[in-house]
């Protein structure tokens, strides 16, 4: 079965991104690298890049 690409606008992904970010920003730099690698392995590179982009946007403008 082909994998579906993540839709960053989806509320399901938004909730996942928010949960990942809350955990991520409490980690050390080494642990952050491992966290990103785990997300890439489990969910794929597109999901990882979508999450990191979303996270950057949230940190720049948390009320958006």
C-alpha positions, 0 to 999 in steps of 0.5 A, a space after each residue: 500500500 503506498 504511503 500518503 504524504 503528510 498534510 501539514 494543514 490537517 488537524 491530526 498532523 497539527 496535534 502531532 506536531 504540537 506534541 512533538 514540539 513540546 517534548 522536543 524543546 525540553 531535550 538536550 542537543 544530542 537528544 534532539 538529534 536522536 529525536 529527529 532521527 527517530 521521527 524520520 525513521 518512523 514517519 518519513 522525511 516529508 513528515 519530519 521536514 513538515 514538522 520542523 517547518 511548522 515548529 519554526 513558524 510557531 516559534 516565530 509567531 506563536 499566535 498564528 
